[in-house]
Amino acid sequence: MKKVILLDIDGVLVHHGGYRAALHATLNYFASLMGFSHFDFSEEKLSELEKRGIFSEWDMVPLLLATLWNDILSHYPNLTLPADLPSAAIEIGCNVNGYIPLDLIIPEFEFIAGQYPAEAALLHGCFPFIPMDLRVNILSQSRNINFSQTMRLFQHYSLGSLVFSKTYDLPAEVETVSFLLTHDRSNINDGIRSKLIQPNIYLAGLTARPSAPPREVDTSHFGYAPEAEIALELVGLADVPLIAFGKLEYLASQRGLEARILMKPSPVHALAAIVAALTGNEWTGLQSAGDWYETGQLKGAFTDFPRAFELYVVEDTLGGIRSTQAAGEILRQNGFDVTVHALGLTSGSASKVDAFTQAGVRYFENWNELISGVNL
């Protein structure tokens, strides 16, 4: 029987040292303006955010910065701050008199459909000690390179200054190498790769990473950062179809939609990846999933599918698992005999173990354990 395997990138195919390093560099940029030598949030604190469904560093950075500043301003409530983030950091540094927060608690808030987590926190009134105009500048439009100062700075460190300027046609604000190139490393070796690349196995990437548009379309790559493609090349899977944020952005732009509503945990993300895996065509996958989203019907490439296949997803968080499980249910409702196998990778993280345990997801510490424990 055919097997479709959807693979997340960060924490699954790649040890995402680049994004983590870029996150810390971005936060430390503001810390240095405040006169701090550094200010680090622990990996377990970041894993707690992932457990809550906050997977993207584009949301993590503004939420962490807002948590830090809200705590400081709760002790200095009369401090007047400008709306510009670097200017606010400098002003805070001039007035905190050596105060350094010890244990910061990121506030709980409910997600809002169609909104990214940072925006949802803003709409829920989190971080009340931060002046509203500054709060808006920290938390809103976290994917808008021309608006979000945290996202723009983070992209410098992720891509490197030269690629940043080429991708976005913007001048570099800091000089840096690409942390994706210097800090990422492959989680799979030749033996694991050979287990994945077999005649009866159909692979696709399933990630929220930025990416180029679908490879079958002839369009400008301006504004599309090829971060997901960089990762697949690193692990030796450059030819595998990929459904990443840039691909969903392109689909959304063609249909007047918002990319955020198509991304995992939405079933659209997994449906597109399933079609891309079985056809080898990213644009076919995206269009077929987009048709389902707009009409509720599986048509196009779905009509040529095998009626029975096994569907695997390998993730280190629950977003892609929920997307794939929902896609599997949609396929079953339309007459397909599909069994979904959700597999978690923890890399030793206690919070990931807890999240998978609570969700009833089978999990493994690393790829070697997964390959030994699963009959692919």
N, C-alpha and C positions, 0 to 999 in steps of 0.2 A: 504494500500500500504506500502511496505517496505520502511524504512527510513535509510539511511546511514549517520552517523554524524562523521565528522572528527574533532578532537579536538587538537588544539595547546596546548602546555604545559605552557610555561612561559608567564605570563600575562593573561592566560585563566584558566587552571586548578590550576596553582600555582602562588602565588605572589612570583616573582623571586628575593627575597631578597638575596639569597645566591650568585647568579651571580653578582648582583650589588655590594654586599659587597666585593666579590672577585675582581671585577674590581677596586674598590676604594683602596683596600689593595695593589693590584699590582702597581697601580700608586703611592700610597704613599710610597711603598718600594723604588721606584726611587727618589721620592721627599725627603725622609729622607737622601738618599745618597748625594743629592744636598744641604742638610742643611735646607730644608723647613720642618716645623713641619707637614704640610700636603698640598695637593693641590687637591681640589675637583672640578669636573665638575658637574653642576647641572643636575637633572633628566630631565628637559626640554631640556637641551643640548643633553642628551643621546636619548631622544625621537625624537629629530630632526634627529639624525642619523638613527633611525629606520624608520622614515618617508621617508628618502632618499633610503631605501632598505638595510641599513646596520644593520643587526639584531644580529649578533654574537659578543659577547664580545671578541672573539679571533681576530676580526678585529677592534673593538672599541678601545681596549687597545693600540695597536701600532699606530693607527691613532691619538688618543688623546695625547699619549706621543710625537709623531712626531710633532703635532701641538704646543705643549708646547716648545719643544726644538727648533723648527724652529723660533718661535717668539723670544726666548732668543738669538739665534745665529744671528738673523737679527740685534740685537743691539750690538753684539760682533762678527763681521764677521771674525776677524783674529784669533779667538780661534781655536787651533789645538786639535782635539779630537781623541781618539782611537776608533776602531771599536766595541769593547766590550761594551755592554750597561751599566753594573754597573760601569765600569771604566770611561766611558764617563760621567755618572751622577756625579761621584765624581769630575772629572775635571771641569765640568760646575759649580758645587757648589763652587769650589775654585776660580772662576774667575768672577762670576756675580755681586759681590759687592752689594748684597742686592736687586738687581732688581727682581721684582715679576710681571709677566704679569697680567693684570686685566681682559680684555675681549678677549678671544681667539676665532678666527673664523676658523673653520675646512674648508679647501678648497673644492670647488665643483670639481667633476671630473666624467667623464662618466664611467660606468661599461664596462668591457671587457668580452665578452663571454668566459666561461671556466676559468675565473680568479676570485679569491676572492677579495673583495673590497680593502684590504690593498695592495695587489699585483697590482691591477689596479692603485691605487694612485702612486705607485712607477713607473710604466710604463708610466704614464702620466707626470712624472717629478715634482710631488708635493713636497713641502718641500725643496726648492732649497738651503737653507742656511745650511742644514745638509750635512756633507761630504758624498760622495756617498757610501763608504764602510760601514759606520755607518747606512746610510739610508737603504741600502740593508738588514742589520742585523735587523733593526726594522720592516720593512714592508714585507719582502719576507718569503715564506714558513710558513705562520701563523698557519698551522695545523701540522707542523712537530715538534714533541716534542723534538727531538734531535738537532734541529736547532734554533727554535724560543725561545729566552729567555723570551719574554713576555708571550707566551702561556704556557711555562713550569712553570713559576712562578704562573700564574693564576690557573693552574691545582692543584698546591699545596694548594691554598686557597679553591678551589672548593671542592676537594676530601678529604682534610686533608693529612698530611704528610705520615701517614702509608699506606692509600689506594693508594696514589700517587706512592709510592715506589713499592707496590705490583702490581699495574696496569702496570707500565712502566718499572719495573726492573731497576730503577735508584735511586741513593741515594737522600735523602731529602736535599734540599738546605736551606729550612726554616722549623721551627717546627710550625705547626698550626693544629687546629681542622678543620673539614669539615664545611665550611660556608653553604653548601647545607643543612646539618643537623641542623645547628643552626639558620639559617636565613630564610629558605623557610617556607611558610605556605600555607595550602590548601585554594583555592578560592571557593570550593563547600562544602556544608553540606549534611547531610543525605537526606533532602528533595529534593535537586537538584539532588543528585545521583540517587534517586529512579525515578525521571523523565527521567533520561538518560537510566537507565537499565530497559527496557521494552521488551516484546516479539517481537514487530515489529520494534525495533530499533537495528541497528548494528553499533557498535562504533569502532573507531580506533584512535590511537594517530598519529599526524602529526607534527613532530618537528625536528628542526635542532640540538637538544641536542645530545651530544655523547651518545652512547649506546653499549650494548653487541651485538654480531651478532644475526641474526634471531634465535629464540628459537628452531626451528625445526632441526637445523644443529648441528652436533657434531664436534665442532672445538675449538681450544684454544681461550680463551678470552684475551690473552696477548695483551696489547695495546688498548683494548676496555674499556673505562670508562663507567660504567653502570649508568650514570647520569639521563637518561630518565626513566629508570626502578625505580630509587629511587623516582622520582617525582610521578609516577603512584601509587607506594605503599603508598606514603604519602597521596594521595587523595582517597584511597580505590578503585582504579581501576587497581590493579596489573594484573588481568587476561585479560585485554583488549589488543587486538593486537596493535602493535606499529611499525611504520615506522619512524625511527630516523637515525641520521647521521651514527652510527655504522652499522646499517642494510644496508644502501646504500653503505657504504665502503666495506662491505663484498660482495655485488653484484658486485660492480665495480672491486674488486680484482679477481673475478671469470671470468669476461668477458673482462679484459684488458681495463677498462674504468676509468674515473676520477669521483670520488664521487661528486665533486662540480657541475658537469653538470647534475646530476640526482636530485639534491636537489631543493626544492621549491625556486623560482617560476616555476621550470620545471614541466610539467604535469606528468612526471614519478613518482614524489614523491606522488602526490595525487592518481594516478592510482594504485600504489602499495598499498596505504592505503585503497582504496575502495575494492580491491580484498581481502585484509587481513580482513577487517571488515565483508564482506559477507561470507568468508570461514573460518574465525578464524585461518588462517595459514599465518604467516608473510613471509615465504620463498616462498610460492605459489604466494603471492602478488608481491613480488620482482621479481620473475622470469617472471611473466606475464607482468609486466610493462617493464622489461628489454627487453622482446621479442618485445613489441611494439616499444621501442626506436630503436632497431636494424633493424626491418623489416617494421615498419609502419603499422603492422597488429595486430588486437586484436584477440588473439587465446588463447589456453589453458583454464584457468579458466573462461575467458570471455564468452566462448561458452555455459556455464552452467548458466549464469546470468539470473535473471528475466529481461524481456525486458523493464519493466517500474519500476522505483523507484525514490524516492526523495533523493536528495543529499544536505546535509547541511555541512557547514564548519564554525567553530567558531574560530576566530583569533583576535589577538590584533594588528597585522600588516598586510600588504597587500600581503606578500610573499605567504602564504598558500592559501589565497583567489584567487590569480591569478593562482596558481597551480591547484586548484580545478575547477575554471571556465574553464581553458583550458582542463582539463580532461573531464569535462562535455560536452564540444564541441566535443571532439574526440569521446565520446560515442554516441552522437547524430548523428554524421556523419556516424557511423557504425550501425545505425538503432535502437538505444536505445531511449526510451522515458524517458528522465532524466530532471528534473527541479532542478536547482542549487539555493540554498538559502545561500547567503553569509552574515554572521552575525559578526559584530565587537564588541569587548569589549574595552572600553576606560579607565576604572578605574580612570576617572576624568581628563585624560590628554588632554589638549587643542590641542596639536599637533596631537594626534591620532584622535580626533574629526575632525580636519581639513583634515587629510589624508583620512578618510573614507567619509567625505562629498564630497571632490573633486572626489573621485572614485565612488560615487553613491552607497556606501555600507550602508545598514541599520546598525545602531549601538546602543549599550546600555552601560550604565555606569557600570553595574554589572550583575551578574548571576540572581539575583532576578528579575530585570527588564526584562532580556532576557526571562526567563521562563514565566513571566506574559504576555509578548508581542508576543510570538511565539507559535504556536500550534504544539507542538511536538507529 
